[in-house]
Structures are given as structure tokens and as C-alpha cells.
């Protein structure tokens, strides 16, 4: 017999930490979410003024200012790192016993970027599954800051697998230009907060079609690019439709065009116990056509008693990037190895190279049946001379 | 001391072309006495460095071990066997451990170094992808200054980069199990082959202050490592591509429409036909007469063969070059390329390596080895098993030191206990 108390105690503890002013505001937004249970919130910043302004929303605060003489880092991430290292015992205490941690911060400035590295190392040491939700600055904040943020992101990705990078610029795709500036930031914070709370609910909700954190991490680890987050909620008759519409309008999603370009996505639908199979199926089926055929979709459905009569649709979209920073083409290269290396068009003009049609059927010879040697989408087991379309003089008898 | 001098080491390489076992002892000056060598062709039981027919491979391994034992009139010491690992599943990662130094004097201590190293060792591996070897990569003070040994430097941040080689648990276990079945004991340790190559080739040679690229081109897998300081000291990067001699034979087979065994023979006897792995000017005027039946011949131009081999090898080397560039280790190679493995004896392959990497290149030769026929010492394919013996010696000495320090620790503990007991008695 499972009692309510047992269920309550088995809910894993989620630790959510906001670093710097950007992270702090996101966490403050989260604190007002009544659905967030079993999560512990804290903010850490070097600037005491920011902490004071957030004191009402988030009572648990880790001041980093001792090292910086109660000043902010002035955009220097190294100072942020040192400041956070200085209070690593406090941070350790906060994370101790948590089964999952979510860290929110903004990159491109001092405290968030620097302290994130310390936290990444700390959670790795404590063996806590941690998701970093980081925002990248608006382009109008300056070229230098954007560049710095990119470098911070690269550094952070060497320390942890699960970094969800969200460019603030996405906001402009759907928000009208006459929106007041501070309202713009508020929208970013509240969207991020809602998405985080959606993710936080995952461990405590009952999975019908479970998608777990490992899926998310696997996705973020593979070929990190940028992420888009969206949430939609709906109630009443066709509540799934309302949730879907709101999801599509979500400012950080960037409209249906973004969905069409996504390489992977994790979509979760959370509802109360009265969530029907029909709603689940309709909602997911309606979403499918928005995505390209090759996109990796992870679809999950959960029930959570706290949802009452609402349904929540949370989506994380990923765009993969190649090593050169450009989005990768669809994963079709492996399927047609004959076109792997476009050697023939590269041949210098003037040399007489007879064009050959690619082989219609790849011949593997000795290696047929063995695990293929795929390198950058090219099957290296196929003879190089065939792949490059070399004209071979076979001689006669 | 006398006991250590007579310790018999065994190196085992389960390669794609053949299973090789070498047995040797070390003289006090570090010179290696090769006692026995055994080699048994795999005949398809190993493909691309991975065992596909365990029963056949086991028989061959036992045969190679017997051969080595009989040749050297020694018995293999099962407590000091070392196995080379390779295959498409081997990957590597650079893990960084960071320590912030906040003491007022900011002088980096041995404890800081160990702390940073331990943090880097603590890389979260999946249980089915266990680490195989750890190597120091470099230390960085304050995020920019690189140091061989950071202890004693002044700085506020120390980063230790550790290069970790890891693989697939089941496939690693496969090799261990095979050795255990053949010898009754699992190997003492496993090491990624190019590391062993580096140890064999760089024994007591002018200290390699600069990095060197060790390229091991075997029959099934081409492995590479950027090493510094005699191998095993520092390792900047490792990698593998499962392309090797079998691919050359297969390319010839499919390109020239010849059976596979003929192509293997062609590559084996390329020098006899005065063929090269780079295209030659007069290749069109020479040809290889192939007997198809009674009084029926087919002439194959040497240039066509050369064209196929050059395309494959150039592609392979370029892939490695790109990987090195992508990982920013090309600038760390100051010494050049050392070519090891069975393919190193292909005519003019060294020219190809030199051209692709645009740096000096030479064929590897084992150093500091005596007591064996020149045929073995000159054969680049024996570099890995011989290097395994050197790795084994280093590994065993390290273990001995650890054990002796443990012993002395126990002894002092026991003394303390006794003196405490004595004090208690006095009271």
C-alpha cells in the first residue's frame, strides 16, 4: 500500500540555483510558481543590491560579494570564478542531498559565467545530474559581449554535458518592437521560469510515456547548438489545442519556422489524472507535421495531480551545429556514401578527368557484414577510388 | 633486486593480421633481452582490430604463446602479462581539473597538484565505457601559463589537463577474457597500442622535448598518438580510424576485380614488382602479369595499383591530419612523425606521410633491445608488443612502489600501536 506520505517523501529533491542578476531574476520568477513543489531555490550574486531586491522572492541567498568587496564583477568572469570558489562550502551545502540540480545564469558578464564554472565542477564532484540553462546576450548589448558569451559557453561545455543555451535575440522574432524594454526582459525571465518548472516537474510526475532527464542530456551532449524553449497551457474544452496554440506563439520558440528547422526536440505534455488518451494523441499528432522528417522527437506524457484542470505543453527544441559553427545538414550523408566526397568537381580545370556516375549499389567486398567505419558521414569501407570516382585503367587480357 | 631483474614480462597484441606474443627480461641498465617471440596469423578471426571468432582466436593465441615459450625456453609469468588494446570503440577525452589557490602566498603545492589531477580523473564515464589509460596532458597556471610541473609556481588558479583513453566495456573485456582463457590469468594491464609504440621507439633516445606523432598503421586499424617525453609521460592526443591494410587489399580487390587473397599477396610483394604507394612516372609502362588459367594472362598496370593505394592512404592520412588540426595539437608536434605497424614497410609510404603532414617522418625502430634476430628488431609490426614490455616494467615498478609505501605505512601504524600499547602498560 502506497500512502500519500510515502509518495511525498519519494519525490526527489531538485535544487535550483540562480547565478548573477540574470539567473537571480529567473529564479525569482520561479518562486512565484505555485506548482513547483519539492524544489529548493537559491540565488547567488556578487552584487548585494541585486540580492536585496530579490530577498522577498527568494529568501535563501548565497552572497558572493565577500571577495569582491561587495561590488559586482564588472564583467570579468575570472573574478566571478574566484568569488564563487571562495564560498564553495556554502554552495556544496546547498547542493548536498539533491537528486537533480538546475542552474540558471546569463553568460557574457562576470558573475554568472564565472560562478557557473565553479558550480559545474562542484556538481560533477558531488555526482548530481545538473542542467545549465544559460541565456546569451542580446546582439544590441554589443559585439564584445556576444563574443565573450560564446567563449564562456564553449568553456562551460567542456565542464558539463547538459548546457541549454538560449539566445535572447529569439525574443524579437515574435515580440512587437514597441514593447517596453523592461517588459522584454520580464518575458524572457517568465518563459525561462515556466520551462524550468516544466522540467522540474518531470521527476515528480507520473510518466505515462516517460521522457527523462537522460534523454535531454543525450540530446544536449551530442552536437550542441542553441536551444529554443516554449511553454503553452490550456484549460476548458479543447484544452490541448489552446496549449498548442500558446506553445506556438511562445516568444522563445520563434514560430513554426523554427520548428521546421529543428534537428531534435523534447516535447512533454503534463496534465492531471483526467488527461485522456485522445488529448494526448491529438496533441502529439498535431505537432508532428511542424517538424522535419529527420528530426529526433522525444515525446512524453505525464500526469501530475497538481495540474488540476489544466494541461501544460513544454518543448525544448535543439538545433545542432557542425564543427564550423554552421548547422549540419540532415543526417542523410550516411545513407548515400557514394556522394560523400565531392572530389570530381574539385579537380583543377584543364586536367582531363572523365566524369563517372556514382555506383548505384555500394560494394563492400571483404567488409560486407562487418560494422561499417563511418567517418563524418562517409563509409570508409568503400574503396576510396570508387568514392572519388577515379578512372582506373584496368588493362586487358 | 635480483628478483626484479629476472622478472619475465610478456606482451600480447591481438592484431588484425596476426596475434603476436613477445617474452623478455630487463637488464639492470634497462636494456631489454628478448627471450622468445611467437606470431600466429589470424586468418580472419580478427577484423578491424576486433575479435569476431573467439574460438579460433583462442587457439591462435595459445599457439603464439607456446611458440614464444619454446623459442625462448622460458615460461610465461602470468602475473606480468600486458595486452595492447585497439579497435573502433576506443575514444579519448581531455578532462580538466581546476583548483583555485586562495592562500596568501599563492605558491602551488604538491597537494594542489594532486587535487587538480584527482578532479580531472573524476570524469563521469558511463559504466559501459570504462577508462583504459590516463596520461598527463599539461598543467596551466592562471589559465595561460603552461608548466611541466606546476609545484612551486605562483598563481591563483591551477588547471590540470588529463588525457583519458576509454573504450567499450564488452569489447575490452573480450580481449581480457581471451588472455585469461589462454594463460589462466587476465593481463595485468591494458594499454592503447600507439602508447606502447612510443615507449619502444623512444627508449634512451635524445629526450623528446618536443611532441611527436606516433602513427601505427596496422592491418585493420590505424592508431595515432601525440606524445612527449619518451611516451607515457605526456600525451596530448590519441585517436584511431578503423582503416588499415585490409582496406588496401579490399580496394585493390574491388578496383581491379581480383580475389582478396591475390591482393594481399600483391601488397605483400609490392617491392618485388617495383611498385610504390605513390604514383610513379613510368608505372604505365610496367605491368604485373596475372595468371588466370593455363596460357591465359591478364596484365595489370603497376600505375593503376599505385593509383588505388595512393588514393586510400592519402585519404586516411588527411583524415588524421584534420583530426589533429581540429584538436589543436598539430602545433605541438615539433619532432615529426614516427611510422610503426605492418604498413610501415610499404615502399615509399614514408614519402606520402612526409607530404601529407608536411613534417619530418621516419620509420620507427625499437631501441635498447638485444638478444633477438634482426628480422624481428627491424620489423615495424613488432614495435607494439615490444613496447608493451616497457610499459609493463613501468607499470609494475609503479605498483611495487605503491605497495612498498603501503607496507611502510602499515609498519609505522603497527609501531605506533605497539608504542601506544607499551605506554598503556607503563601506566
Interface residues (C-beta under 8 A of the other chain):
Chain A: X78 X81 X82 X85 X86 X117 X118 X121 X124 X125 X127 X158 X159 X323 X363 X364 X365 X366 X367 X370 X371 X373 X375 X380 X381 X383 X384 X385 X386 X388 X390 X392 X393 X394 X395 X396 X397
Chain B: X47 X48 X50 X52 X88 X96 X98 X100 X102 X119 X122 X124 X143 X156 X157 X241 X242 X243 X246 X247 X249 X250 X251 X253 X254 X255 X256 X257 X260 X284 X287 X292 X296 X297 X298 X299 X300 X301 X303 X304 X307 X308 X311 X312 X315 X316 X319 X326
